[in-house]
């Protein structure tokens, strides 16, 4: 059930974001965000199809375990849908304040740390946080070199910090 909901959220987000890319005046600058938004929409569609196929296969095999493992609980909704969704919405608003690169840096740290917490079921240590800083710094550095230096794409700059 969670894949149905998450897939629908991804599709709705991609529709909203696609409408936003239509407002970009330079066609070349809109190409990359449009590709990403379409990929997000396709991912949402594939999640729904995957859930449908898994459910059908499990039903044909008479699998009761699949239904028990895929029932959407409140905890699952909060940890896998609500919190990541709120993080993405927060990043959307933060990008207008501090810009693309700083928002990306912070979002990668938060998502890396959150994923580590969910997968390890342990407290986040200084080692985990250090890895998230390193990974985020490298990822944002690669994005900066790729988008700004090599391709020359303009990225959203924030009103507070113009970077």
Secondary structure, DSSP 8 states (H G I E B T S, - for coil): -HHHHHHHHHHHHHHHHHHHHTT-S-HHHHHHHHHHHHHHHHHHHHHHHHHHHHHHHHHHTT-HHHHHHH---HHHHIIIIIHHHHHHHHHHHHHHHH-HHHHHHHHHHHHHHHHHHHHH-S---HHHHHHHHHHHHHHHHHHIIIIIIII-------SS---
